[in-house]
Amino acid sequence: MPIKLENVGIAVEDLEAAIAFFVDLGLTLLGRDTVSGEWTDTAVGLDGNHADIAMLQTPDGNGRLELFEYINPEAIETAPTRPNEIGMHRVAFSVDDIDAALDIAARHGCHPLRGVGTYQDIYKLTYVRGPSGIIVMLAQELTAS
């Protein structure tokens, strides 16, 4: 059976702030919608499911990010995840210039968890605490493939 990754979905507390952050990093906003009704209750498994959503795409056209802000049921605020917690906790992007990407993140009040590290002279990378506490990994390849 063929399989293809469709998108990564992330619940956010402020959809506008999250869209602005990811668009500034270079993603393109493909569209927005408000979803509700029986089909979403069934698919998502929440009664009264109602959310504003936005779909963004990476410049290469291969990756999509779906952001959603819950209207109903009320979103449940949790403590931001830490890198060593079990479960999904980050989204990663390759960037051409990690310093430029960090400047963009800083304009949105988003900063590295600690700093920028270098992995075997292959990548410079960092984890940034993004909007709604999302961990965003930024990685710049240092060597040609």
N, C-alpha and C positions, 0 to 999 in steps of 0.2 A: 504494500500500500504506500503510495507516495505521500509525503508529508512536507508541509512548508510552514515556517513560522509566520503567522499573520501579523501579530503585534504584541507589544507588552503593554498591559493596562496598569495604571496607577491612579488610585484615589487621592485627590488633593483637597485641601481646605479652601484654596483660592484659585479657581480655574484661570482667571485673567493673569495673575502673577505667574503661574506655572507656564502658561502659553508664552508670555513675554520672555521668560528665562530661556526656554528651549528654542524659540524663534531667534533670539539673539545669539544663541550658540550655533545656529545655522540650519535648524530644522525648518521645514515649510509647513504651515498650517494648511491642511487639505480640506478641512470642513469642520462644521460644528452642528450639533443637534441637541434636542432634548428628547430623552427616551422615557417612556412609561407605558404601562398597560400590562395586560395579561401575559403577553409574550416575554416581556422583560422579567416579570415575576417568576415565570417558569424557568427561563434560561439562567437567571442569576440566582434564583433560590431565595428571594426576599419578597415578602408580601408588600404591596404598595411601592415597589421599586420605581424611583423617579430620579433622574440625574441629568445634568447638563454635561455633554461630552465634547471633546475635541480630538481630532485625529491629526497627527503630525508625521512627517516623513523626513528621513535623512536625505541629504543631497544626492547620494548615490542611488536612491530609489529602492534600496533593499531593506531598510528598516523602518518600522512604524511604531509610534508611541501613541497609545490612547489614554488621554487624561479624562478623569471624570470627577465631578463635584456632586455629591449627593444632596438632593432636595428632600427626599424621603426614602427610606427611614433616615433619621438624623445620623450624620456621620459620627463615628466613634473615634474620639481623639486618643491616640496611643503615644507612648514615649517613642522618640525616634529610634530606629533600629541601630544596632552596633554591628560592625563587620563580622563578628564571630557568632552572631545569633543564627540559629537554624531557620531556614526558610528564605524566601526571596527578599533581597534587601537592597539591590542596586541595579542601575542601568549604566552601561558602559559605552563610551564613544571614543573613536579614534579622531584625533585632531592634528592639524598640520603644525600648529604653534600652541604649545601648552600655556605659555605665558600670556598670549592674547586671549585664550579661552578663560584663564583665571582672571584676567582683567574684566572680561564680560561678566563672569560669575560674581565678582566683587561688586560690580555696579548693581547687582540684584541682592546684595547683602549676603552672598553665599561664599563661604571660604573653605579651604581644605581642613580636613579633620586634624591633620598635623603638619604636612608639608608635601613636597614633591620628592619622590624617590626615583632611583634609576635601577632598572632590572637588567643585569648583565650587559650593560652598554647597548641594549636593544630598544628599550622603552624608557621614557620618563613618564611617570604616572602619579596620579593623586586621586584621593576620594574627596569630593566636595559635598558639603551638606547643602542640598538644594532646597527649592521651595517645598513646603509641607514636610520638611525633614527628609526628603528623598536623598539617598546617597547616589551621587553621580560620579562614576569613574571617568576621568579624562586621561587618555594615553597618547603620547606622541612617539611615533616610531623614529628611532635614531639611525637605523641602518637601512639601506636599500634592500628590497626583497630579492 
